């Protein structure tokens, strides 16, 4: 199935689908296994909040003010990543703030979406996240 621009990721909880539980489990596993992302909370229905946390992130890079903001830096990185994802157009997501932390949000409602779509969302976000890190100091 071809992925069109601005199409959301895969469905892990297609409402009323007998396989929604299995999809949910498979797609949560996809997020958990990716080294550059973390779930911000357990997915609910068709919504998953996650954020880019590059493998090896220690939050010790100095900010423009000279402080090492850690979580604040990660929030700013995810804000820039969200903007980059929208500008890129290959995938679509929105944002969420959970417990004061900025993250990315996928709300998947199309019954035709597949696991490959979640993988594509993560691949594109990881690619753009790496570019954002290289572009400037968090």
C-alpha positions in Angstrom: 0.0 0.0 0.0 1.5 3.3 -1.0 1.9 6.0 1.7 0.6 9.3 0.6 2.0 12.6 1.9 0.6 13.8 5.2 -0.9 10.3 6.0 -0.8 9.3 9.6 0.9 6.2 11.0 -0.4 2.7 11.5 -3.6 1.8 13.4 -3.0 -0.1 16.6 -6.5 0.4 17.9 -9.0 0.5 15.0 -12.2 0.8 16.9 -14.6 -2.1 16.6 -11.9 -4.2 14.9 -11.6 -7.7 16.3 -7.8 -7.5 15.8 -7.4 -4.1 17.5 -5.9 -5.6 20.6 -3.3 -7.5 18.6 -2.5 -4.3 16.6 -2.1 -2.3 19.7 0.3 -4.7 21.2 2.4 -5.0 17.9 2.6 -1.2 17.5 3.5 -0.5 21.1 6.3 -3.0 20.6 7.4 -1.1 17.5 7.7 2.1 19.5 9.4 0.5 22.5 12.0 -1.3 20.3 13.1 1.9 18.4 16.3 3.2 20.1 15.5 6.8 19.4 12.0 7.0 20.8 10.2 6.6 24.1 6.5 6.3 24.9 5.3 9.1 27.1 2.3 7.2 28.4 0.4 4.0 27.6 -1.5 4.4 24.3 -5.2 5.0 24.7 -7.6 3.9 22.0 -5.9 5.2 18.8 -3.7 7.8 20.4 0.0 7.3 21.1 2.2 10.0 22.7 5.9 9.5 22.3 9.0 11.6 21.9 12.3 11.6 20.2 15.1 10.8 22.7 18.1 9.9 20.6 20.0 6.8 21.7 22.7 7.9 24.1 20.9 11.2 25.0 22.3 12.4 28.3 20.9 16.0 28.3 24.3 17.5 29.0 24.7 19.6 25.9 24.9 23.3 26.8 22.0 25.5 25.7 22.5 28.9 24.2 22.4 30.3 27.8 25.1 27.9 28.8 23.0 25.7 31.1 22.5 22.0 30.6 18.7 21.8 30.5 18.3 18.0 30.0 14.5 17.6 29.8 14.0 21.2 28.7 16.5 20.6 25.9 14.6 17.5 24.9 11.3 19.4 24.8 12.8 22.0 22.5 14.3 19.3 20.2 10.9 17.7 20.0 9.2 21.0 19.2 11.6 21.6 16.3 11.1 18.0 15.2 7.4 18.5 15.1 7.8 21.6 12.9 10.2 19.7 10.6 7.8 16.7 10.3 5.0 19.1 9.2 7.3 20.9 6.7 8.6 17.6 5.3 5.2 16.3 4.5 6.0 12.5 4.2 4.2 11.7 7.4 1.9 13.6 9.8 1.5 13.8 13.5 0.6 16.3 16.1 2.0 17.3 19.5 1.0 16.7 23.1 2.2 17.9 26.5 2.1 15.2 29.1 3.2 15.9 32.6 4.9 19.1 31.4 6.9 17.3 28.7 6.5 18.1 25.0 6.1 15.1 22.7 4.8 13.9 19.5 1.3 12.4 19.0 0.0 10.0 16.5 -3.8 9.5 16.3 -4.6 6.7 14.0 -8.1 6.2 12.9 -7.8 4.9 9.3 -8.5 1.1 9.2 -6.3 0.7 6.2 -3.1 1.8 7.9 -0.6 -0.9 8.5 2.4 -1.6 10.8 4.7 -0.3 8.0 3.1 3.1 8.4 4.1 3.3 12.1 7.6 2.2 11.0 7.7 4.9 8.4 6.6 7.6 10.9 9.4 6.6 13.2 12.0 6.4 10.4 11.1 9.8 9.1 11.0 11.3 12.6 14.4 9.7 13.4 15.9 11.0 10.2 14.6 14.6 10.8 15.5 14.4 14.5 19.1 13.7 13.6 19.1 16.6 11.2 17.7 18.9 13.9 20.4 17.8 16.3 23.1 18.5 13.7 21.6 21.8 12.7 22.1 23.6 16.0 22.7 23.3 19.7 19.6 22.2 21.5 
